[in-house]
Amino acid sequence: MMDETEFWEIVDRTRVAAEGDPEDHADLLTEKLLELEPDMVLDFARHFEARYNRAYRWDLWGASWVLLGGASDDAFDYFRCWLIGQGREVFEGALHDPDSLADLLDDFDEDIDGDGEELGYAADEAYEQLTGVVTPDLGIAPAPQEPEGTPLDFEDEAAMAQRYPKLWERFGEVD
């Protein structure tokens, strides 16, 4: 049984080895998971999916919108994968206060950062390679239909600047 600490250690070790490149991170994560028993890969997938679902929140979507200069449904999905890939401190900090991402992220290159789509597939890929079958149902609560919290008007720049003062100062639209 994989605990939360082990989950984050795998995420951190593979991120550090990838030197911040999300695609390399996904490859290294898959390789690392291939060293585990299939049941452990499923445990990792459950940890990942639970955090991915926890991050399905309007306030976090708003923060990703500022960071990325806009974020569609898919872009927000990939952002949540990327956020998990940044490790426990950044992930938990962002959930606690999305605007704190301005302080938690040292560097942010919008060409490669913020999109962790491949990270979301690492456990499935590893499981399939290990067993020859697709990942079974993980048996965890499904994601909410709608993001949690109060919807935001992402197009209202004044409201976004007020809601995310630090992020807006660092990453907001400059006309």
Buried (B, 14 or more C-beta within 10 A) or exposed (E): EBEEEBBBBBBBEBBEBBEBBBBBBBBBBBEBBBEBEBEBBBBBBBBBBBBBBBBBBBBBBBBBBBBBEEBEEEBBBBBBBBBBBBBBEBBEBBBEBBBBBBEBBEEBEEEEBBBBBBBBBBBBBBBBEBEEEEBEEBEEEEBEEEBEEEEBEBEEBEEBBEBBEBBBEBBBEEE
